[in-house]
Amino acid sequence: MTRPLAALLWASLWLGACASVPEPKGEVANADLALRKAEAVNAAEVAPLDARLAREKLESARLALQKERYLEARRDAEQAEVDALVAEARARSARLQAAEQEIRRDLEALRGEAERAAGTIR
């Protein structure tokens, strides 16, 4: 008699826990926004793996949301957001590194011109 009661108690607790998980619409929206920001800085070119993982996790979160598997949807949405943020950061970092290299080349060219100009004045 105690085993069926324990099983019933466990099942009711499990169902109660599942029902208490709120719908993660905000998390899915945050992940979507993060992915759009990453795409805006061409993250798919610089960090294709991170961008692809973010896209796949976001789709998985949307699917889980439709199936009312809210815990899974929340987890996937949070992972998608993190992957999108990483992709965006890598894309921005690559852009900054390219800008830094360009500035260094320009600076070297200016130094060369200044040295040549100083040499002609003497």
N, CA, C and O atoms as CSV, one atom per row, in Angstrom:
chain,resi,resn,atom,element,x,y,z
A,1,MET,N,N,0.808,-1.195,0.000
A,1,MET,CA,C,0.000,0.000,0.000
A,1,MET,C,C,0.855,1.265,0.000
A,1,MET,O,O,0.454,2.279,-0.570
A,2,THR,N,N,2.007,1.217,0.621
A,2,THR,CA,C,2.851,2.401,0.688
A,2,THR,C,C,3.515,2.702,-0.650
A,2,THR,O,O,3.737,3.865,-0.986
A,3,ARG,N,N,3.825,1.683,-1.397
A,3,ARG,CA,C,4.460,1.917,-2.705
A,3,ARG,C,C,3.542,2.663,-3.669
A,3,ARG,O,O,3.971,3.658,-4.252
A,4,PRO,N,N,2.323,2.235,-3.858
A,4,PRO,CA,C,1.429,2.988,-4.744
A,4,PRO,C,C,1.200,4.412,-4.242
A,4,PRO,O,O,1.088,5.345,-5.038
A,5,LEU,N,N,1.133,4.575,-2.936
A,5,LEU,CA,C,0.939,5.915,-2.379
A,5,LEU,C,C,2.160,6.788,-2.656
A,5,LEU,O,O,2.034,7.959,-3.015
A,6,ALA,N,N,3.336,6.201,-2.486
A,6,ALA,CA,C,4.571,6.940,-2.758
A,6,ALA,C,C,4.659,7.300,-4.240
A,6,ALA,O,O,5.069,8.409,-4.584
A,7,ALA,N,N,4.283,6.389,-5.103
A,7,ALA,CA,C,4.309,6.653,-6.543
A,7,ALA,C,C,3.329,7.756,-6.905
A,7,ALA,O,O,3.629,8.631,-7.718
A,8,LEU,N,N,2.168,7.704,-6.297
A,8,LEU,CA,C,1.169,8.739,-6.546
A,8,LEU,C,C,1.652,10.097,-6.043
A,8,LEU,O,O,1.475,11.114,-6.714
A,9,LEU,N,N,2.254,10.106,-4.871
A,9,LEU,CA,C,2.796,11.344,-4.311
A,9,LEU,C,C,3.896,11.898,-5.206
A,9,LEU,O,O,3.924,13.095,-5.492
A,10,TRP,N,N,4.798,11.032,-5.646
A,10,TRP,CA,C,5.890,11.461,-6.526
A,10,TRP,C,C,5.336,12.026,-7.827
A,10,TRP,O,O,5.786,13.073,-8.292
A,11,ALA,N,N,4.367,11.344,-8.413
A,11,ALA,CA,C,3.774,11.796,-9.675
A,11,ALA,C,C,3.093,13.141,-9.501
A,11,ALA,O,O,3.200,14.005,-10.370
A,12,SER,N,N,2.398,13.328,-8.394
A,12,SER,CA,C,1.730,14.619,-8.189
A,12,SER,C,C,2.742,15.727,-7.962
A,12,SER,O,O,2.542,16.849,-8.427
A,13,LEU,N,N,3.829,15.434,-7.252
A,13,LEU,CA,C,4.884,16.439,-7.068
A,13,LEU,C,C,5.539,16.791,-8.401
A,13,LEU,O,O,5.800,17.961,-8.681
A,14,TRP,N,N,5.798,15.792,-9.206
A,14,TRP,CA,C,6.433,16.020,-10.500
A,14,TRP,C,C,5.537,16.867,-11.394
A,14,TRP,O,O,5.995,17.815,-12.032
A,15,LEU,N,N,4.253,16.514,-11.431
A,15,LEU,CA,C,3.310,17.286,-12.246
A,15,LEU,C,C,3.164,18.710,-11.715
A,15,LEU,O,O,3.042,19.659,-12.489
A,16,GLY,N,N,3.176,18.847,-10.417
A,16,GLY,CA,C,3.098,20.171,-9.824
A,16,GLY,C,C,4.316,21.006,-10.157
A,16,GLY,O,O,4.203,22.204,-10.417
A,17,ALA,N,N,5.478,20.381,-10.149
A,17,ALA,CA,C,6.710,21.104,-10.493
A,17,ALA,C,C,6.684,21.543,-11.949
A,17,ALA,O,O,7.105,22.653,-12.271
A,18,CYS,N,N,6.199,20.690,-12.816
A,18,CYS,CA,C,6.124,21.040,-14.230
A,18,CYS,C,C,5.135,22.175,-14.457
A,18,CYS,O,O,5.377,23.070,-15.267
A,19,ALA,N,N,4.032,22.132,-13.742
A,19,ALA,CA,C,3.012,23.157,-13.922
A,19,ALA,C,C,3.458,24.499,-13.368
A,19,ALA,O,O,2.952,25.541,-13.786
A,20,SER,N,N,4.402,24.486,-12.428
A,20,SER,CA,C,4.816,25.737,-11.801
A,20,SER,C,C,5.874,26.482,-12.614
A,20,SER,O,O,6.208,27.621,-12.287
A,21,VAL,N,N,6.397,25.872,-13.645
A,21,VAL,CA,C,7.401,26.537,-14.479
A,21,VAL,C,C,6.685,27.510,-15.409
A,21,VAL,O,O,5.882,27.094,-16.244
A,22,PRO,N,N,6.971,28.803,-15.271
A,22,PRO,CA,C,6.278,29.771,-16.132
A,22,PRO,C,C,6.770,29.694,-17.579
A,22,PRO,O,O,7.881,29.243,-17.857
A,23,GLU,N,N,5.929,30.136,-18.461
A,23,GLU,CA,C,6.254,30.151,-19.879
A,23,GLU,C,C,7.404,31.131,-20.112
A,23,GLU,O,O,7.293,32.301,-19.748
A,24,PRO,N,N,8.506,30.674,-20.714
A,24,PRO,CA,C,9.699,31.520,-20.853
A,24,PRO,C,C,9.695,32.412,-22.096
A,24,PRO,O,O,10.650,32.408,-22.873
A,25,LYS,N,N,8.634,33.161,-22.274
A,25,LYS,CA,C,8.557,34.037,-23.449
A,25,LYS,C,C,9.650,35.090,-23.430
A,25,LYS,O,O,10.226,35.409,-24.470
A,26,GLY,N,N,9.939,35.628,-22.256
A,26,GLY,CA,C,10.976,36.657,-22.143
A,26,GLY,C,C,12.351,36.130,-22.507
A,26,GLY,O,O,13.128,36.809,-23.179
A,27,GLU,N,N,12.646,34.926,-22.065
A,27,GLU,CA,C,13.956,34.333,-22.367
A,27,GLU,C,C,14.102,34.084,-23.861
A,27,GLU,O,O,15.166,34.317,-24.436
A,28,VAL,N,N,13.034,33.613,-24.483
A,28,VAL,CA,C,13.070,33.363,-25.931
A,28,VAL,C,C,13.222,34.693,-26.674
A,28,VAL,O,O,13.964,34.774,-27.653
A,29,ALA,N,N,12.534,35.717,-26.219
A,29,ALA,CA,C,12.650,37.043,-26.850
A,29,ALA,C,C,14.057,37.603,-26.679
A,29,ALA,O,O,14.605,38.199,-27.606
A,30,ASN,N,N,14.646,37.413,-25.495
A,30,ASN,CA,C,16.021,37.884,-25.272
A,30,ASN,C,C,17.007,37.165,-26.182
A,30,ASN,O,O,17.918,37.782,-26.733
A,31,ALA,N,N,16.822,35.868,-26.337
A,31,ALA,CA,C,17.708,35.095,-27.214
A,31,ALA,C,C,17.549,35.549,-28.660
A,31,ALA,O,O,18.534,35.666,-29.389
A,32,ASP,N,N,16.322,35.803,-29.072
A,32,ASP,CA,C,16.063,36.280,-30.434
A,32,ASP,C,C,16.738,37.630,-30.668
A,32,ASP,O,O,17.363,37.849,-31.705
A,33,LEU,N,N,16.607,38.522,-29.706
A,33,LEU,CA,C,17.242,39.838,-29.820
A,33,LEU,C,C,18.760,39.717,-29.878
A,33,LEU,O,O,19.409,40.381,-30.686
A,34,ALA,N,N,19.323,38.873,-29.025
A,34,ALA,CA,C,20.780,38.679,-29.018
A,34,ALA,C,C,21.256,38.123,-30.355
A,34,ALA,O,O,22.305,38.522,-30.860
A,35,LEU,N,N,20.485,37.204,-30.925
A,35,LEU,CA,C,20.869,36.632,-32.220
A,35,LEU,C,C,20.782,37.684,-33.321
A,35,LEU,O,O,21.646,37.740,-34.196
A,36,ARG,N,N,19.744,38.516,-33.282
A,36,ARG,CA,C,19.636,39.574,-34.291
A,36,ARG,C,C,20.782,40.575,-34.176
A,36,ARG,O,O,21.284,41.065,-35.187
A,37,LYS,N,N,21.193,40.876,-32.955
A,37,LYS,CA,C,22.338,41.780,-32.760
A,37,LYS,C,C,23.619,41.148,-33.309
A,37,LYS,O,O,24.438,41.823,-33.931
A,38,ALA,N,N,23.776,39.861,-33.074
A,38,ALA,CA,C,24.961,39.157,-33.589
A,38,ALA,C,C,24.956,39.148,-35.112
A,38,ALA,O,O,25.993,39.344,-35.746
A,39,GLU,N,N,23.802,38.922,-35.685
A,39,GLU,CA,C,23.706,38.916,-37.147
A,39,GLU,C,C,23.962,40.301,-37.727
A,39,GLU,O,O,24.467,40.424,-38.843
A,40,ALA,N,N,23.618,41.341,-36.979
A,40,ALA,CA,C,23.816,42.715,-37.455
A,40,ALA,C,C,25.291,43.066,-37.586
A,40,ALA,O,O,25.651,43.955,-38.358
A,41,VAL,N,N,26.142,42.380,-36.841
A,41,VAL,CA,C,27.586,42.642,-36.940
A,41,VAL,C,C,28.298,41.517,-37.683
A,41,VAL,O,O,29.503,41.322,-37.525
A,42,ASN,N,N,27.534,40.774,-38.501
A,42,ASN,CA,C,28.076,39.697,-39.352
A,42,ASN,C,C,28.802,38.622,-38.555
A,42,ASN,O,O,29.876,38.168,-38.950
A,43,ALA,N,N,28.221,38.223,-37.447
A,43,ALA,CA,C,28.840,37.201,-36.605
A,43,ALA,C,C,28.948,35.862,-37.322
A,43,ALA,O,O,29.853,35.079,-37.032
A,44,ALA,N,N,28.049,35.592,-38.243
A,44,ALA,CA,C,28.093,34.305,-38.950
A,44,ALA,C,C,29.370,34.154,-39.763
A,44,ALA,O,O,29.813,33.034,-40.017
A,45,GLU,N,N,29.962,35.263,-40.172
A,45,GLU,CA,C,31.214,35.203,-40.929
A,45,GLU,C,C,32.415,35.007,-40.021
A,45,GLU,O,O,33.338,34.269,-40.364
A,46,VAL,N,N,32.412,35.658,-38.870
A,46,VAL,CA,C,33.556,35.633,-37.966
A,46,VAL,C,C,33.481,34.469,-36.986
A,46,VAL,O,O,34.488,33.816,-36.711
A,47,ALA,N,N,32.294,34.214,-36.466
A,47,ALA,CA,C,32.092,33.148,-35.475
A,47,ALA,C,C,30.946,32.244,-35.944
A,47,ALA,O,O,29.893,32.198,-35.308
A,48,PRO,N,N,31.148,31.533,-37.047
A,48,PRO,CA,C,30.045,30.753,-37.616
A,48,PRO,C,C,29.517,29.665,-36.688
A,48,PRO,O,O,28.315,29.400,-36.672
A,49,LEU,N,N,30.390,29.036,-35.920
A,49,LEU,CA,C,29.937,27.966,-35.031
A,49,LEU,C,C,29.043,28.532,-33.933
A,49,LEU,O,O,27.975,27.985,-33.658
A,50,ASP,N,N,29.469,29.613,-33.312
A,50,ASP,CA,C,28.664,30.213,-32.242
A,50,ASP,C,C,27.327,30.717,-32.784
A,50,ASP,O,O,26.291,30.548,-32.140
A,51,ALA,N,N,27.348,31.326,-33.952
A,51,ALA,CA,C,26.112,31.835,-34.551
A,51,ALA,C,C,25.167,30.686,-34.910
A,51,ALA,O,O,23.958,30.782,-34.703
A,52,ARG,N,N,25.721,29.613,-35.442
A,52,ARG,CA,C,24.893,28.453,-35.804
A,52,ARG,C,C,24.309,27.803,-34.559
A,52,ARG,O,O,23.134,27.435,-34.542
A,53,LEU,N,N,25.130,27.659,-33.506
A,53,LEU,CA,C,24.625,27.074,-32.261
A,53,LEU,C,C,23.516,27.926,-31.671
A,53,LEU,O,O,22.520,27.396,-31.181
A,54,ALA,N,N,23.679,29.237,-31.713
A,54,ALA,CA,C,22.650,30.131,-31.191
A,54,ALA,C,C,21.351,29.973,-31.975
A,54,ALA,O,O,20.269,29.903,-31.393
A,55,ARG,N,N,21.469,29.917,-33.284
A,55,ARG,CA,C,20.284,29.760,-34.137
A,55,ARG,C,C,19.575,28.430,-33.851
A,55,ARG,O,O,18.350,28.376,-33.740
A,56,GLU,N,N,20.369,27.362,-33.734
A,56,GLU,CA,C,19.786,26.034,-33.482
A,56,GLU,C,C,19.131,25.971,-32.103
A,56,GLU,O,O,18.042,25.416,-31.958
A,57,LYS,N,N,19.784,26.533,-31.102
A,57,LYS,CA,C,19.223,26.515,-29.749
A,57,LYS,C,C,17.954,27.366,-29.677
A,57,LYS,O,O,17.011,27.014,-28.969
A,58,LEU,N,N,17.926,28.470,-30.397
A,58,LEU,CA,C,16.732,29.308,-30.410
A,58,LEU,C,C,15.567,28.550,-31.053
A,58,LEU,O,O,14.441,28.597,-30.559
A,59,GLU,N,N,15.845,27.862,-32.145
A,59,GLU,CA,C,14.794,27.057,-32.778
A,59,GLU,C,C,14.311,25.957,-31.842
A,59,GLU,O,O,13.113,25.685,-31.757
A,60,SER,N,N,15.240,25.334,-31.147
A,60,SER,CA,C,14.885,24.289,-30.196
A,60,SER,C,C,14.028,24.866,-29.062
A,60,SER,O,O,13.076,24.229,-28.611
A,61,ALA,N,N,14.371,26.066,-28.612
A,61,ALA,CA,C,13.586,26.717,-27.553
A,61,ALA,C,C,12.179,27.029,-28.045
A,61,ALA,O,O,11.208,26.829,-27.315
A,62,ARG,N,N,12.064,27.510,-29.260
A,62,ARG,CA,C,10.737,27.815,-29.819
A,62,ARG,C,C,9.890,26.551,-29.947
A,62,ARG,O,O,8.693,26.563,-29.658
A,63,LEU,N,N,10.517,25.471,-30.380
A,63,LEU,CA,C,9.804,24.204,-30.517
A,63,LEU,C,C,9.355,23.688,-29.151
A,63,LEU,O,O,8.220,23.238,-28.996
A,64,ALA,N,N,10.239,23.754,-28.172
A,64,ALA,CA,C,9.890,23.314,-26.821
A,64,ALA,C,C,8.778,24.191,-26.241
A,64,ALA,O,O,7.910,23.705,-25.516
A,65,LEU,N,N,8.811,25.468,-26.560
A,65,LEU,CA,C,7.765,26.390,-26.101
A,65,LEU,C,C,6.410,25.993,-26.680
A,65,LEU,O,O,5.401,25.989,-25.975
A,66,GLN,N,N,6.396,25.661,-27.961
A,66,GLN,CA,C,5.149,25.220,-28.602
A,66,GLN,C,C,4.613,23.943,-27.968
A,66,GLN,O,O,3.402,23.755,-27.850
A,67,LYS,N,N,5.524,23.073,-27.564
A,67,LYS,CA,C,5.122,21.800,-26.954
A,67,LYS,C,C,4.895,21.930,-25.451
A,67,LYS,O,O,4.660,20.942,-24.756
A,68,GLU,N,N,4.969,23.174,-24.961
A,68,GLU,CA,C,4.766,23.493,-23.549
A,68,GLU,C,C,5.767,22.798,-22.636
A,68,GLU,O,O,5.452,22.475,-21.491
A,69,ARG,N,N,6.963,22.573,-23.142
A,69,ARG,CA,C,8.055,22.044,-22.326
A,69,ARG,C,C,8.886,23.251,-21.899
A,69,ARG,O,O,9.948,23.529,-22.457
A,70,TYR,N,N,8.379,23.952,-20.905
A,70,TYR,CA,C,8.900,25.262,-20.543
A,70,TYR,C,C,10.302,25.231,-19.938
A,70,TYR,O,O,11.105,26.132,-20.182
A,71,LEU,N,N,10.592,24.212,-19.164
A,71,LEU,CA,C,11.927,24.114,-18.579
A,71,LEU,C,C,12.971,23.939,-19.676
A,71,LEU,O,O,14.011,24.597,-19.659
A,72,GLU,N,N,12.697,23.065,-20.616
A,72,GLU,CA,C,13.593,22.843,-21.754
A,72,GLU,C,C,13.694,24.105,-22.619
A,72,GLU,O,O,14.774,24.466,-23.086
A,73,ALA,N,N,12.558,24.763,-22.822
A,73,ALA,CA,C,12.544,25.994,-23.622
A,73,ALA,C,C,13.399,27.067,-22.968
A,73,ALA,O,O,14.159,27.760,-23.644
A,74,ARG,N,N,13.274,27.207,-21.648
A,74,ARG,CA,C,14.069,28.209,-20.923
A,74,ARG,C,C,15.566,27.909,-21.044
A,74,ARG,O,O,16.366,28.802,-21.326
A,75,ARG,N,N,15.927,26.658,-20.830
A,75,ARG,CA,C,17.338,26.270,-20.907
A,75,ARG,C,C,17.901,26.536,-22.298
A,75,ARG,O,O,18.985,27.103,-22.438
A,76,ASP,N,N,17.165,26.126,-23.322
A,76,ASP,CA,C,17.638,26.316,-24.692
A,76,ASP,C,C,17.720,27.799,-25.053
A,76,ASP,O,O,18.647,28.226,-25.741
A,77,ALA,N,N,16.751,28.575,-24.588
A,77,ALA,CA,C,16.760,30.013,-24.876
A,77,ALA,C,C,17.952,30.688,-24.199
A,77,ALA,O,O,18.606,31.546,-24.793
A,78,GLU,N,N,18.228,30.301,-22.968
A,78,GLU,CA,C,19.372,30.888,-22.269
A,78,GLU,C,C,20.687,30.517,-22.959
A,78,GLU,O,O,21.583,31.351,-23.090
A,79,GLN,N,N,20.795,29.266,-23.395
A,79,GLN,CA,C,22.000,28.848,-24.114
A,79,GLN,C,C,22.118,29.577,-25.448
A,79,GLN,O,O,23.214,29.965,-25.853
A,80,ALA,N,N,21.003,29.761,-26.122
A,80,ALA,CA,C,21.007,30.487,-27.397
A,80,ALA,C,C,21.468,31.919,-27.190
A,80,ALA,O,O,22.243,32.450,-27.984
A,81,GLU,N,N,20.990,32.541,-26.122
A,81,GLU,CA,C,21.395,33.918,-25.847
A,81,GLU,C,C,22.891,34.009,-25.580
A,81,GLU,O,O,23.560,34.908,-26.089
A,82,VAL,N,N,23.413,33.095,-24.793
A,82,VAL,CA,C,24.850,33.099,-24.499
A,82,VAL,C,C,25.659,32.880,-25.773
A,82,VAL,O,O,26.637,33.587,-26.015
A,83,ASP,N,N,25.264,31.919,-26.577
A,83,ASP,CA,C,25.983,31.662,-27.832
A,83,ASP,C,C,25.929,32.875,-28.755
A,83,ASP,O,O,26.918,33.205,-29.409
A,84,ALA,N,N,24.789,33.532,-28.807
A,84,ALA,CA,C,24.662,34.732,-29.644
A,84,ALA,C,C,25.532,35.858,-29.113
A,84,ALA,O,O,26.150,36.583,-29.892
A,85,LEU,N,N,25.587,36.011,-27.801
A,85,LEU,CA,C,26.443,37.052,-27.217
A,85,LEU,C,C,27.915,36.781,-27.493
A,85,LEU,O,O,28.686,37.702,-27.762
A,86,VAL,N,N,28.296,35.513,-27.425
A,86,VAL,CA,C,29.686,35.144,-27.740
A,86,VAL,C,C,29.986,35.436,-29.204
A,86,VAL,O,O,31.037,35.992,-29.525
A,87,ALA,N,N,29.077,35.068,-30.086
A,87,ALA,CA,C,29.271,35.325,-31.514
A,87,ALA,C,C,29.382,36.825,-31.774
A,87,ALA,O,O,30.242,37.263,-32.539
A,88,GLU,N,N,28.521,37.605,-31.144
A,88,GLU,CA,C,28.576,39.059,-31.324
A,88,GLU,C,C,29.899,39.624,-30.803
A,88,GLU,O,O,30.520,40.465,-31.452
A,89,ALA,N,N,30.320,39.160,-29.638
A,89,ALA,CA,C,31.582,39.646,-29.060
A,89,ALA,C,C,32.762,39.301,-29.955
A,89,ALA,O,O,33.660,40.120,-30.147
A,90,ARG,N,N,32.763,38.104,-30.496
A,90,ARG,CA,C,33.864,37.712,-31.389
A,90,ARG,C,C,33.861,38.551,-32.664
A,90,ARG,O,O,34.918,38.946,-33.156
A,91,ALA,N,N,32.683,38.820,-33.190
A,91,ALA,CA,C,32.591,39.638,-34.403
A,91,ALA,C,C,33.058,41.062,-34.125
A,91,ALA,O,O,33.793,41.646,-34.921
A,92,ARG,N,N,32.631,41.618,-32.997
A,92,ARG,CA,C,33.064,42.978,-32.652
A,92,ARG,C,C,34.562,43.025,-32.400
A,92,ARG,O,O,35.231,43.982,-32.788
A,93,SER,N,N,35.089,41.993,-31.750
A,93,SER,CA,C,36.522,41.923,-31.482
A,93,SER,C,C,37.311,41.862,-32.794
A,93,SER,O,O,38.323,42.545,-32.950
A,94,ALA,N,N,36.845,41.050,-33.720
A,94,ALA,CA,C,37.525,40.953,-35.018
A,94,ALA,C,C,37.483,42.290,-35.750
A,94,ALA,O,O,38.462,42.696,-36.376
A,95,ARG,N,N,36.352,42.964,-35.668
A,95,ARG,CA,C,36.216,44.276,-36.315
A,95,ARG,C,C,37.179,45.286,-35.687
A,95,ARG,O,O,37.806,46.073,-36.396
A,96,LEU,N,N,37.294,45.261,-34.368
A,96,LEU,CA,C,38.212,46.169,-33.678
A,96,LEU,C,C,39.668,45.855,-34.013
A,96,LEU,O,O,40.479,46.765,-34.188
A,97,GLN,N,N,39.993,44.584,-34.100
A,97,GLN,CA,C,41.363,44.200,-34.457
A,97,GLN,C,C,41.699,44.666,-35.867
A,97,GLN,O,O,42.811,45.131,-36.116
A,98,ALA,N,N,40.763,44.548,-36.779
A,98,ALA,CA,C,40.993,45.008,-38.151
A,98,ALA,C,C,41.176,46.528,-38.174
A,98,ALA,O,O,42.034,47.044,-38.890
A,99,ALA,N,N,40.373,47.231,-37.394
A,99,ALA,CA,C,40.505,48.691,-37.325
A,99,ALA,C,C,41.848,49.070,-36.717
A,99,ALA,O,O,42.489,50.019,-37.167
A,100,GLU,N,N,42.274,48.334,-35.697
A,100,GLU,CA,C,43.569,48.606,-35.071
A,100,GLU,C,C,44.707,48.409,-36.076
A,100,GLU,O,O,45.625,49.227,-36.145
A,101,GLN,N,N,44.647,47.332,-36.847
A,101,GLN,CA,C,45.684,47.086,-37.844
A,101,GLN,C,C,45.720,48.200,-38.888
A,101,GLN,O,O,46.794,48.628,-39.311
A,102,GLU,N,N,44.552,48.661,-39.296
A,102,GLU,CA,C,44.487,49.741,-40.271
A,102,GLU,C,C,45.090,51.025,-39.705
A,102,GLU,O,O,45.811,51.737,-40.404
A,103,ILE,N,N,44.798,51.314,-38.458
A,103,ILE,CA,C,45.359,52.509,-37.815
A,103,ILE,C,C,46.872,52.390,-37.706
A,103,ILE,O,O,47.590,53.364,-37.930
A,104,ARG,N,N,47.353,51.213,-37.366
A,104,ARG,CA,C,48.810,51.007,-37.274
A,104,ARG,C,C,49.478,51.200,-38.642
A,104,ARG,O,O,50.546,51.805,-38.734
A,105,ARG,N,N,48.843,50.684,-39.703
A,105,ARG,CA,C,49.406,50.874,-41.046
A,105,ARG,C,C,49.433,52.353,-41.414
A,105,ARG,O,O,50.422,52.848,-41.954
A,106,ASP,N,N,48.342,53.051,-41.119
A,106,ASP,CA,C,48.288,54.491,-41.401
A,106,ASP,C,C,49.345,55.244,-40.604
A,106,ASP,O,O,49.989,56.156,-41.124
A,107,LEU,N,N,49.523,54.868,-39.356
A,107,LEU,CA,C,50.521,55.511,-38.503
A,107,LEU,C,C,51.929,55.287,-39.040
A,107,LEU,O,O,52.750,56.205,-39.052
A,108,GLU,N,N,52.199,54.078,-39.477
A,108,GLU,CA,C,53.523,53.774,-40.050
A,108,GLU,C,C,53.747,54.568,-41.338
A,108,GLU,O,O,54.847,55.060,-41.587
A,109,ALA,N,N,52.713,54.687,-42.142
A,109,ALA,CA,C,52.827,55.472,-43.377
A,109,ALA,C,C,53.105,56.937,-43.042
A,109,ALA,O,O,53.936,57.572,-43.690
A,110,LEU,N,N,52.425,57.467,-42.051
A,110,LEU,CA,C,52.656,58.856,-41.641
A,110,LEU,C,C,54.060,59.048,-41.090
A,110,LEU,O,O,54.701,60.065,-41.355
A,111,ARG,N,N,54.537,58.075,-40.324
A,111,ARG,CA,C,55.902,58.161,-39.799
A,111,ARG,C,C,56.907,58.190,-40.949
A,111,ARG,O,O,57.863,58.967,-40.943
A,112,GLY,N,N,56.669,57.329,-41.927
A,112,GLY,CA,C,57.567,57.296,-43.083
A,112,GLY,C,C,57.575,58.621,-43.821
A,112,GLY,O,O,58.633,59.120,-44.207
A,113,GLU,N,N,56.402,59.185,-44.016
A,113,GLU,CA,C,56.313,60.491,-44.680
A,113,GLU,C,C,57.000,61.565,-43.859
A,113,GLU,O,O,57.693,62.422,-44.409
A,114,ALA,N,N,56.813,61.527,-42.541
A,114,ALA,CA,C,57.436,62.532,-41.663
A,114,ALA,C,C,58.962,62.399,-41.712
A,114,ALA,O,O,59.670,63.406,-41.736
A,115,GLU,N,N,59.462,61.185,-41.727
A,115,GLU,CA,C,60.918,60.974,-41.785
A,115,GLU,C,C,61.477,61.451,-43.128
A,115,GLU,O,O,62.549,62.055,-43.177
A,116,ARG,N,N,60.757,61.182,-44.207
A,116,ARG,CA,C,61.213,61.642,-45.519
A,116,ARG,C,C,61.190,63.175,-45.581
A,116,ARG,O,O,62.109,63.800,-46.111
A,117,ALA,N,N,60.147,63.756,-45.043
A,117,ALA,CA,C,60.043,65.210,-45.046
A,117,ALA,C,C,61.140,65.827,-44.179
A,117,ALA,O,O,61.711,66.857,-44.537
A,118,ALA,N,N,61.431,65.202,-43.048
A,118,ALA,CA,C,62.496,65.713,-42.179
A,118,ALA,C,C,63.842,65.564,-42.858
A,118,ALA,O,O,64.718,66.411,-42.684
A,119,GLY,N,N,64.022,64.506,-43.625
A,119,GLY,CA,C,65.290,64.284,-44.339
A,119,GLY,C,C,65.501,65.301,-45.450
A,119,GLY,O,O,66.644,65.670,-45.719
A,120,THR,N,N,64.456,65.760,-46.097
A,120,THR,CA,C,64.599,66.745,-47.174
A,120,THR,C,C,64.828,68.132,-46.634
A,120,THR,O,O,65.398,68.974,-47.327
A,121,ILE,N,N,64.393,68.400,-45.395
A,121,ILE,CA,C,64.591,69.724,-44.798
A,121,ILE,C,C,66.025,69.885,-44.377
A,121,ILE,O,O,66.554,70.993,-44.473
A,122,ARG,N,N,66.668,68.879,-43.930
A,122,ARG,CA,C,68.036,68.985,-43.445
A,122,ARG,C,C,68.955,69.223,-44.545
A,122,ARG,O,O,70.161,69.342,-44.328
